[in-house]
Amino acid sequence: MASEQIDVDFILPPLHMCHIMMSSMTLTTTPSYFQSSQANSGTTVSLNKIFDSYRDDPEDNPDGIGIEGAMKFLGDIHVQLDEVTCLGIAELLKSPSMGEFTREGFVNGWRSVGADTERKMISHAQNLRISTPTNPDTFRRIYRYAFPLCRLQGQRNLQFEIAADQWRLFFTPTNGGTQWNTPTTPWLDWWIEFLEQRGKRPVNKDLWEQVEVFMRKTMEDEAFSWWSPDGAWPGTLDDFVGWVQEKRKNGDKMEVE
């Protein structure tokens, strides 16, 4: 029985055609890969160079920026130390403590927003300054990061005085916060007054985070129609609701136990 001859040319393209196809694939796919890789590499180099220029102690701490360098850097990108935007930059760069930046956090943070020059960093800071008071998600992210950032070393809770200062920063519009006041209720002042009368106790993480949620609820409806004594609010906020209700009835005569 004669073997059947297979037309190899029908199954496989000619060698010169394979070469053309491979060349075409190389031309269409390789440049984009290398362009992306080169762009990331260039960004990293630029950011490391900027980081290095602000280091306080390159020999003993080559991958860290200390307080002096951090203050100079923030000034150079037009960020004031007493504005919410300063905390926003700290959150972006994952600052481990106030006035400190790590190389990893600095490079990854700025790279994530496409800012590899100081001009772009200034622009990002300005955009953050505009969006933070009006964008609840941005505000909440920065507000929550402030808790670990502002804690004293080795402590789980915020000292009352530090928490009160941060609430005044976040809940007034003067330095980039949002307003926690309504025409009939000075919420921020009453909240701090309430806590002072309770003995200025340290503030835990749950209370810190829920105060921001509570703030937004009171701004939507200050009559507490949304509040229930059986809700999942921290006990301190439950007590504050009762305190406010009594204060509205009796003025400043009420005392807090």
N, C-alpha and C positions, 0 to 999 in steps of 0.2 A: 504494500500500500504506500503510495507516494506521500511523503510528508507535505503538509500544507505550508506554503511560503508566506511568512508574515511581512507585511509592508511596514518596515520599521519607520520609514519616513512619514507614514500616516499617523503613527502613534507619537513619535517624538519630533519636536521641531528641530530644524537644522541647528548645528552648533552656533553658527553666526547669529541666528535668531535668538538663542538663549543669551548670548552675550549682549545683544541689543536690549532684551527684556531686563536683564540684571542691571545694565547701565541705566535704564529708564527708572527702575525702582530706586537705585542709589541716588539719582538726581532728584527724585521727588520726595524721598523720605529722610535722607541723611542730613541735609542742611537744617531742617526744622529741629531735629534732635540736638544737633550741635549748637544751633542758635540758642535754644532754651538752656542747654547746659552752660554755654559760655555766658549767657545773661546772668544766670544764678551765680556763677563763679565770680563774675565782675561785681555783682551786687555785694557778695560776701566780702570781697577784697575791699571795696569802698567802705562798708560798714565797719570792718575791723580797723581800718585806718582812722576813721572818725573816733571809734572807741579808744584806740591807743592814745589819741591826742588829749584825752581827758583823764587818763589814769593818774592817780595821786602817787602811787608807789609801784612803778613798773617792775622793779626787782623783786620785792617781797609779795606783791599782789598783782601779777601780770594780767589776770583775768577779772579784775574788779575795778570799779570806779567808786571812790569814797565820797564823803560829804562835800569836800571842797570842789572836786571835779564835777560832781553831780549838780551843784549849785551853778557852776560856770556853764555847764551844758544847757541846763534849763533856761538860764538867762539868754544864751545864744539862740535858742529856738523860741524866744519871746514868751516864756511861760513863767508866771509869777508863783512864788512858793505858797501864797495864801489863796489860791484859786482851785476850784474843783479840777480844772484841766491838769494841774500838777499831779493829782492822784490818778487821773486818766492815763497820763503818760507812764506813771509807775505801774499801773495795771497792764498796759500794753507790753511793757518791757519786763514784766514779772519781777519787779523789784522785791528782793527778800526782806528789806526793811527800809524805813524812811532814809533818804539820802544815800542810797546804795544801788548800784547796777552791776549785774554780771555780764560777762562777754556773751554768753549763750542767750540770755534774755534780751540783751540789746540787739544783737544781730537778728535773731529769729523774730523779734517783735517788729522791728522796722522793716524787715524783709516781707513780713506778712501783709503790710499795708503799702508796699511798693515805694518806700521812702529810703533812698540810698544817698541822699545829699541833704545838707542842712536846710537848703531852701525847701525841699519837699517835706522835711520834718516840721518846719515852721507852718507850712500849708496844712499839714495834717493836724497839728495842734490847734490851729484856728478852726478847722472844721469840727474838731472835737468840742471846742469851746461853744460853738453854735448849736451842735446837736444834743449835747448832754442834758440841758434843761428841758428839752422838748421831746426827747426820745426815751420813753420809759425803760426800754431794754438796755440802752447804753448807760443810762443813769443807774439802773439797778446793778449792772455788772461792776461799775466803778464803786458804787456805794458798798457792795458786799466785799470787794477786795480791800476796802479801807480797814475792815475789822482785823484781819491778820497783820496788815501793814502797820497799824498804829498800836498794836499790843506791845507792852513792855516785854523784854526778853524773859523767857521762862514762865510767863503768865498765860493762863487760858482765857481770861476775861479782860475786857477793857476797863481801865480805871474810869470812874465816873467823870472826872474833870476832862479827860481826853475825849470821852464819848460826847459830852456836852459841847465841847468845842467843834467836834466833827458834825454834830447835828446842826449847829448854828451855821456851819459852812455849807452843808448840803441842802438845808431847808430854808435858805434865804437866797434871793436872786442876786445879791450884791456881787458875789465873786463866782458866779457861774452855777449856783444851785437852783432849786425850784422853790416856789413860795409855799410855805405851810402856814397859811393864815386865811381866814375867811372874814367877811365883813362883820360877823357877830362873834367870832371866836379867835383869840390869839393862840392858836394851837401850840406853836413851838414854845412860847413863853410859859404856857400852862403846863406843858409836858415836863420841861426842865424844873419848874417850880414844884410840881408834884414829886419828882424824883428827889429833889433837895429835901423836901419835907419827910421823905421816907428814909433819909439817912445817907444819901449819895452812895448807894450800893454799886459794886462793880456790875458791868453789863455783859451778859453772856451772848454767845453767837446767835442763839435763837431769838432772843429779844431784839438784838441789833437788826437782824434781817426783817423781823415782823413789823418793826416800827415803820419801815419804808412802805410796806404793804398797807398798814393801818393809815398812814398819812394819805395815801391815794384814796382810800375809802372815805375818809373824813372830808376830803376835798370834793368828792362826788355827792356826798350826802352827810351833812353835819348833824342831822337829827338822829343818827344811829339806827335807822330802820333796818340796816343790814346786820346789825350786831345781835348776837344771841349769847346769853350766859352759858349756854351749853356748847358754844363753838370751841374751836381748837386754838384760840388766841392764848399767848402766855398770860399767866395769872396777873402779872404787873399791868398789862394792858386792860384786862378785865377790871382791875381796881381803878385804873385811870378813867375808864368810861363812867363808873359810878361816881368818881370824884368830880368829873366834869358836870354830870347831871346835877349833883348837889350844889356845885359852885354856881351853876346857872340859876338855881332857885334862891340860894342864900348869899350870893355875892362872895366877898372875900372873907366871910366869917368862918368858913369851913376849915377844919384842921384835918391833917392826914395822920393816921396812926403810924 
